[in-house]
Amino acid sequence: MKILILIPVLATLAFAGCAGNAPSYGDQMNTRGENVSAIGKQWNDSNEARQKGEKMIEKGRRMIESGKNDQAEGNRMIEDGQRLIDSSKQKMLDSESNYQKMRETPVPSPVQP
């Protein structure tokens, strides 16, 4: 139990001893250099992300344009297909009507002499 109480007291004393020493000029410069390095890395990472975003936007615009062209072509194909269906249905009806007319007028039998 005494050890458990002693550990926080020793830790507090150790930290208090460190806090009393002022960092040297070199330590301050080193810390500042680390901060500048971190800021530079953040800027570079952000710049790369920005460039990636610009490429994504351009690719998205190209895809949309391509999609519009595909959609227009698809609509033309649907219209052409519908016209072909309508025309074919009419020709089928005409064929059926002509067949019925042909059946109504039998072919005369050849006359035997």
C-alpha positions in Angstrom: 0.0 0.0 0.0 2.8 2.4 0.8 4.4 1.7 -2.6 1.2 2.7 -4.4 1.2 6.0 -2.6 4.9 6.5 -3.2 4.7 6.1 -7.0 2.5 9.2 -7.7 4.7 11.3 -5.3 7.9 10.3 -7.1 6.3 10.9 -10.5 5.2 14.4 -9.4 8.7 15.2 -8.1 10.3 14.0 -11.3 8.1 16.1 -13.5 8.6 19.1 -11.2 12.3 18.8 -11.6 12.1 18.7 -15.4 9.8 21.8 -15.4 12.4 23.9 -13.6 14.9 23.6 -16.4 14.3 26.2 -19.2 14.9 24.8 -22.7 18.1 25.9 -24.3 18.1 28.1 -27.5 19.0 25.0 -29.5 16.1 23.1 -28.0 13.8 25.9 -28.9 15.2 26.0 -32.5 14.8 22.3 -32.7 11.2 22.5 -31.6 10.5 25.3 -34.0 12.1 23.3 -36.8 10.0 20.3 -36.1 6.9 22.6 -36.1 7.9 24.1 -39.5 8.5 20.6 -40.8 5.1 19.5 -39.7 3.5 22.5 -41.3 5.4 21.9 -44.6 4.3 18.3 -44.6 0.7 19.3 -44.1 0.9 21.8 -46.9 2.5 19.3 -49.3 -0.1 16.7 -48.4 -2.9 19.2 -48.9 -1.5 20.3 -52.2 -1.3 16.7 -53.4 -4.9 16.1 -52.3 -6.0 19.3 -54.1 -4.3 18.1 -57.3 -6.1 14.7 -56.9 -9.4 16.5 -56.5 -8.9 18.6 -59.6 -8.1 15.4 -61.6 -11.3 13.8 -60.2 -13.4 16.8 -61.2 -12.0 16.7 -64.7 -12.6 13.0 -65.1 -16.1 13.4 -63.7 -16.9 16.1 -66.3 -15.5 13.9 -69.1 -17.7 11.0 -67.8 -20.8 13.2 -67.7 -20.1 14.4 -71.3 -19.6 10.9 -72.4 -22.8 9.9 -70.6 -24.7 12.6 -72.3 -23.5 11.4 -75.7 -24.3 7.8 -74.8 -27.8 8.9 -73.7 -28.5 10.8 -76.9 -27.3 7.8 -79.0 -29.5 5.5 -76.8 -32.5 7.7 -77.4 -31.9 7.7 -81.2 -31.6 3.9 -81.1 -34.9 3.6 -79.2 -36.6 5.9 -81.7 -35.2 4.0 -84.6 -36.2 0.7 -83.1 -39.7 1.9 -82.4 -40.1 3.1 -86.0 -38.8 -0.3 -87.2 -41.2 -2.2 -85.0 -44.2 0.0 -86.2 -43.2 -0.4 -89.8 -42.7 -4.2 -89.4 -46.1 -4.6 -87.7 -47.8 -2.8 -90.6 -46.0 -5.0 -93.1 -47.1 -8.1 -91.2 -50.7 -6.9 -91.2 -50.4 -6.2 -95.0 -49.0 -9.7 -95.5 -51.8 -11.3 -93.6 -54.4 -9.3 -95.5 -52.9 -10.2 -98.8 -52.8 -13.9 -97.8 -56.5 -13.7 -96.9 -57.3 -12.1 -100.3 -55.3 -14.7 -102.1 -57.3 -17.5 -100.3 -60.6 -15.9 -101.3 -59.7 -16.2 -105.0 -58.8 -19.8 -105.7 -56.5 -20.7 -108.5 -58.6 -22.1 -111.4 -57.9 -25.7 -112.2 -56.4 -26.4 -115.5 -59.0 -27.5 -118.0 -58.5 -31.0 -119.4 -59.1 -31.3 -123.2 
